[in-house]
Amino acid sequence: MTPGTDHRSRPRRRGAALEDAIIAAAIDELAEVGYSAMTMDAVARRAGAGKFSLYRRWPGKAELVREAAYRLVGDPVLPPEPSTLREDLLAAFRFMAEQMQGPAGEALRGIVSESLQDAEAPTVADSSRGSSQRVLREILSRAVARGEPVDPEVSPIRMQAPVALIQHRFLAGGGAIDDEFLVSVVDEVAVPLLTR
Amino acid sequence: MTPGTDHRSRPRRRGAALEDAIIAAAIDELAEVGYSAMTMDAVARRAGAGKFSLYRRWPGKAELVREAAYRLVGDPVLPPEPSTLREDLLAAFRFMAEQMQGPAGEALRGIVSESLQDAEAPTVADSSRGSSQRVLREILSRAVARGEPVDPEVSPIRMQAPVALIQHRFLAGGGAIDDEFLVSVVDEVAVPLLTR
């Protein structure tokens, strides 16, 4: 879209279709220029949408990126049965580490960085933690069904601990998120905290 | 110091004295204006030092703040014996949570925020994690001496897990770092991971 083009003269996308186009454009911008350099203007241009249609839905970049990140992060595919608690956890954490390498990771960095500088900015979506907790609950019920000695009523903080370790290393540094690290999170922290 | 004053005409502080004055000024600036608004210029003015004397020691704000944070964070005072593993851990984590409310927390936010936006920026000092690990090792050896069933050779990642949970909540949000949270980190995560 060239500057000065009136987007209202194009066939108008509405509702979900327009929203999807904006989110897709936001994800592409994130992947291409990163969170800091990304602007609402550039997202609007890329989506072929008017700036107002962005601001009508999201107050600013942080909220738009938060929604993009939420849509980006899918659920891991767990190994086919017969699996084990350990194998399921490894699959979930490897998936999480992979996501951090892509635009979802870029979005996460951006949201956290923004919230650290501005007390009013939204923090990392509870929704994103909600999604890792949902996966962990599924892993626990698979383990219960197999008869493994897990506690299906385990406290939320025990489920948060391994995820926090991985995200903390991603955010605060301290070493590579490689397979050796993920295996030690599973064997030293996740399995002990989740089994009876 | 008024603008235009030549700091070289004052009695010159050197070495450690000058460095201490700069670090003290950096801590005051952090507490007063926060990391984002803080500048090397303002720190130099507050310390009554020349800008060059800052840049000769630290390449930029991030490195200066990192050192200030490192000096800021002291070690917790552990309860007098007879204590318990649980009481020692609670004291250490309460101290950590208190530090996060002050300039050390502001420094931590700033360093992380900077490192998230700039892949070249230093991440949170390994030194800062080193300090919490040192405290945890002291707590473990007190527990061993008391005959509590702890594993003195526990893997580093088990010691990192509770600290990562607290720092992750500080950086990424998700709830208050209140006493209820700290107690559950101790009872649900730290004690189970550190005892045999």
Chai-1 contact restraints between the chains, C-beta under 6 A:
chainA,res_idxA,chainB,res_idxB,connection_type,confidence,min_distance_angstrom,max_distance_angstrom,comment,restraint_id
A,S36,B,Q117,contact,1.0,0.0,6.0,A-B,restraint_1
A,R109,B,L116,contact,1.0,0.0,6.0,A-B,restraint_2
A,V112,B,A172,contact,1.0,0.0,6.0,A-B,restraint_3
A,S113,B,S113,contact,1.0,0.0,6.0,A-B,restraint_4
A,S113,B,L116,contact,1.0,0.0,6.0,A-B,restraint_5
A,S113,B,Q117,contact,1.0,0.0,6.0,A-B,restraint_6
A,L116,B,R109,contact,1.0,0.0,6.0,A-B,restraint_7
A,L116,B,S113,contact,1.0,0.0,6.0,A-B,restraint_8
A,Q117,B,S36,contact,1.0,0.0,6.0,A-B,restraint_9
A,Q117,B,S113,contact,1.0,0.0,6.0,A-B,restraint_10
A,T123,B,G173,contact,1.0,0.0,6.0,A-B,restraint_11
A,V124,B,A172,contact,1.0,0.0,6.0,A-B,restraint_12
A,V124,B,G173,contact,1.0,0.0,6.0,A-B,restraint_13
A,S155,B,E188,contact,1.0,0.0,6.0,A-B,restraint_14
A,I157,B,S184,contact,1.0,0.0,6.0,A-B,restraint_15
A,I157,B,E188,contact,1.0,0.0,6.0,A-B,restraint_16
A,R158,B,E188,contact,1.0,0.0,6.0,A-B,restraint_17
A,A161,B,A161,contact,1.0,0.0,6.0,A-B,restraint_18
A,A161,B,L165,contact,1.0,0.0,6.0,A-B,restraint_19
A,A161,B,V189,contact,1.0,0.0,6.0,A-B,restraint_20
A,A164,B,A164,contact,1.0,0.0,6.0,A-B,restraint_21
A,A164,B,L165,contact,1.0,0.0,6.0,A-B,restraint_22
A,A164,B,H168,contact,1.0,0.0,6.0,A-B,restraint_23
A,L165,B,A161,contact,1.0,0.0,6.0,A-B,restraint_24
A,L165,B,A164,contact,1.0,0.0,6.0,A-B,restraint_25
A,Q167,B,H168,contact,1.0,0.0,6.0,A-B,restraint_26
A,H168,B,A164,contact,1.0,0.0,6.0,A-B,restraint_27
A,H168,B,Q167,contact,1.0,0.0,6.0,A-B,restraint_28
A,H168,B,H168,contact,1.0,0.0,6.0,A-B,restraint_29
A,L171,B,L171,contact,1.0,0.0,6.0,A-B,restraint_30
A,A172,B,V112,contact,1.0,0.0,6.0,A-B,restraint_31
A,A172,B,V124,contact,1.0,0.0,6.0,A-B,restraint_32
A,G173,B,T123,contact,1.0,0.0,6.0,A-B,restraint_33
A,G173,B,V124,contact,1.0,0.0,6.0,A-B,restraint_34
A,G174,B,R129,contact,1.0,0.0,6.0,A-B,restraint_35
A,S184,B,I157,contact,1.0,0.0,6.0,A-B,restraint_36
A,E188,B,S155,contact,1.0,0.0,6.0,A-B,restraint_37
A,E188,B,I157,contact,1.0,0.0,6.0,A-B,restraint_38
A,E188,B,R158,contact,1.0,0.0,6.0,A-B,restraint_39
A,V189,B,A161,contact,1.0,0.0,6.0,A-B,restraint_40
